[in-house]
Amino acid sequence: MLTTKITFALAEWIRKWRKFKDKNPSIEDCIKFTEWKLEYYKLTESDKRIIESILLYETE
């Protein structure tokens, strides 16, 4: 389950990615980051939609 702490970490990671690479990360990169942060938790489709929403919000 995505917690507030994880979603804030993802948003911060996206901002840093954009700052250093001057491009947006892919949704796959964001999913990998989130899975890495959560370790043994398998993301649901709902989690992936939330991740995609965070990516869209941070890149607009």
C-alpha positions in Angstrom: 0.0 0.0 0.0 1.3 3.4 -0.9 1.7 5.6 2.2 2.0 9.3 2.4 5.7 8.9 3.1 6.2 6.9 0.0 4.2 9.2 -2.3 6.2 12.2 -1.0 9.4 10.3 -1.6 8.3 9.5 -5.1 7.4 13.2 -5.8 10.8 14.3 -4.5 12.6 11.7 -6.6 10.7 12.8 -9.7 11.7 16.5 -9.1 15.4 15.5 -8.6 15.3 13.3 -11.7 14.0 16.2 -13.8 16.6 18.6 -12.3 19.6 16.4 -13.0 18.5 14.7 -16.2 16.5 17.6 -17.7 13.7 15.2 -18.8 10.9 13.3 -17.2 11.3 9.8 -15.8 9.1 7.1 -17.4 6.2 5.5 -15.6 8.4 2.3 -15.5 11.2 4.2 -13.7 8.7 5.5 -11.2 7.2 2.0 -10.6 10.7 0.6 -10.1 11.6 3.4 -7.6 8.4 2.7 -5.6 8.9 -1.0 -5.6 12.5 -0.4 -4.4 11.2 1.8 -1.5 8.5 -0.7 -0.6 10.8 -3.8 -0.9 8.5 -6.8 -0.7 5.1 -5.3 -1.5 3.6 -6.1 -4.9 2.0 -3.0 -6.4 -1.7 -3.2 -7.4 -3.2 -1.6 -10.5 -4.6 1.1 -8.2 -1.1 1.8 -6.8 0.2 2.1 -10.4 -2.6 4.6 -11.3 -1.6 6.7 -8.2 2.0 6.6 -9.3 1.0 7.7 -12.8 -1.0 10.6 -11.3 2.0 11.7 -9.2 4.2 11.6 -12.3 1.7 13.7 -14.3 1.3 16.2 -11.4 5.0 16.6 -11.0 5.8 17.0 -14.7 3.1 19.6 -15.6 
